Amino acid sequence: MANEMDILELLCQNSRLTDEQIATMTGLDEETVKNTIKNLEEENIILKYSAIINWEKTDKEIVHALIDVRITPQQGHGFNAIAERICQYDEVKSVSLISGGYDLSVEVEGKTMKEIALFVAERLAPIDGVLSTTTHFILKRYKQNGVFFTDGPKDKRLVVTP
């Protein structure tokens, strides 16, 4: 399992690594890497490969929001039934069960703030079991999944030359 964990960590950092590169980095042979990745995909451990995009540097207008949702757990289903229903909407990018004052954190994406507000008012809030929502619009991203959207932290070390 340690070999699987090493492969997963490397793919998490850079999903564009080739089997050959992963084999070199882990000390495994390329065929083992290829078979391990195939098995991890078949077992739904690796679900998707994706890129992190800085949409602010493109022409696409896009708005992201985090919505805190307080719900009443359902008999025999807990939070799962409502969470799974919320997951079905195309606007919804992620749903997580959280601790604290709210039960679910829902990340949504839309073309405008109004579009997201209408989604909350007309589709999310009316769901049976939803008690309240609080919407937070993401105004600017600085870091996501360990990747800096700005120039990143400045290296404060002094330059040493021979």
C-alpha positions in Angstrom: 0.0 0.0 0.0 3.0 2.3 0.6 3.7 2.2 -3.2 0.1 3.2 -3.9 0.4 6.1 -1.5 3.6 7.3 -3.1 1.9 7.2 -6.5 -1.2 9.0 -5.2 0.9 11.8 -3.6 2.8 12.3 -6.9 -0.3 12.4 -9.0 -2.0 14.8 -6.5 1.0 17.2 -7.0 1.1 16.8 -10.8 -1.4 14.6 -12.6 0.5 15.0 -15.9 3.4 12.9 -14.7 4.0 9.9 -17.0 4.2 6.3 -15.8 8.0 6.5 -16.6 8.5 9.6 -14.5 6.6 8.1 -11.6 8.6 4.9 -11.8 11.8 6.9 -11.7 10.6 8.9 -8.7 9.4 5.9 -6.7 11.9 3.3 -7.7 9.2 1.0 -9.0 9.2 -0.4 -12.5 7.0 1.3 -15.1 4.6 -1.7 -15.5 3.9 -1.8 -11.8 3.1 1.9 -11.9 0.8 1.5 -14.9 -1.0 -1.4 -13.2 -1.3 0.3 -9.9 -2.8 3.4 -11.4 -5.3 1.3 -13.4 -6.3 -0.5 -10.2 -6.7 2.8 -8.3 -9.0 4.1 -11.1 -11.1 0.9 -11.2 -11.5 1.1 -7.4 -12.7 4.7 -7.6 -9.7 5.9 -5.5 -8.6 8.1 -8.4 -11.8 9.7 -9.5 -10.6 12.4 -12.0 -7.6 14.2 -13.3 -8.0 18.0 -13.5 -6.1 21.3 -13.9 -6.2 24.3 -11.6 -7.1 27.3 -13.8 -6.7 31.0 -12.9 -10.0 32.2 -14.5 -9.2 35.8 -13.7 -6.5 35.7 -16.5 -9.0 34.5 -19.1 -12.0 36.2 -20.8 -14.5 33.9 -19.1 -16.7 35.7 -16.6 -17.3 33.3 -13.7 -18.5 33.7 -10.2 -17.9 31.3 -7.3 -19.7 31.2 -4.0 -19.6 29.1 -0.8 -23.0 28.5 0.7 -23.3 27.3 4.3 -26.5 25.2 4.6 -28.2 24.2 7.8 -30.4 21.2 7.4 -32.6 18.8 9.4 -31.2 15.2 9.2 -33.7 12.7 7.8 -34.7 9.6 9.6 -32.6 6.7 8.4 -30.6 8.8 6.0 -29.0 11.5 8.2 -27.6 14.3 6.0 -26.9 12.0 3.0 -30.2 12.3 1.2 -30.3 16.1 1.1 -26.6 16.3 0.3 -27.0 13.9 -2.6 -30.0 15.9 -3.9 -27.9 19.1 -3.8 -25.1 17.4 -5.7 -27.4 16.8 -8.7 -27.5 20.5 -9.7 -25.1 21.5 -12.4 -24.2 24.8 -10.6 -22.9 22.8 -7.6 -19.1 22.0 -7.8 -18.7 20.5 -4.4 -20.7 19.5 -1.3 -19.1 18.7 2.1 -20.5 17.8 5.5 -18.9 20.2 8.0 -18.7 20.8 11.7 -19.8 24.0 13.4 -22.9 26.1 13.0 -23.9 24.7 9.6 -24.1 21.2 8.3 -23.1 21.4 4.7 -20.7 23.6 2.7 -21.7 23.9 -0.9 -19.5 25.5 -3.6 -21.4 26.8 -6.6 -20.4 28.4 -9.9 -22.4 30.8 -12.1 -22.1 33.6 -14.6 -23.3 36.3 -12.2 -23.9 36.9 -8.6 -27.6 37.3 -9.4 -27.6 33.8 -11.1 -26.2 32.3 -7.9 -28.6 34.3 -5.7 -31.5 32.9 -7.8 -30.2 29.4 -7.5 -30.1 29.7 -3.7 -33.6 31.3 -3.5 -35.4 29.2 -6.0 -33.7 25.8 -5.9 -31.6 25.3 -2.8 -33.5 27.0 0.0 -36.9 25.4 -0.9 -35.6 21.8 -0.5 -37.4 20.0 2.3 -35.1 19.8 5.3 -33.1 23.0 4.4 -33.5 25.3 7.4 -31.2 28.2 6.4 -28.4 29.3 4.0 -25.7 31.8 4.1 -23.9 32.7 0.9 -20.3 33.9 0.7 -19.1 35.1 -2.8 -15.5 34.4 -3.6 -14.1 37.8 -4.7 -10.5 36.7 -5.3 -8.5 33.5 -5.0 -5.0 33.6 -3.6 -4.3 29.9 -3.3 -6.1 26.7 -4.2 -5.0 23.1 -3.7 -1.5 24.4 -2.7 -1.2 26.5 -5.9 -0.6 30.2 -5.6 -2.7 32.4 -7.9 -0.4 35.4 -7.3 3.4 35.4 -7.6 3.5 33.3 -4.4 5.5 33.9 -1.3 8.6 35.9 -1.7 11.9 34.2 -1.1 13.5 36.2 1.7 16.8 34.4 1.6 19.9 36.3 0.6 21.6 35.4 -2.6 24.9 33.6 -2.0 27.4 33.6 -4.8 30.9 31.9 -4.8 
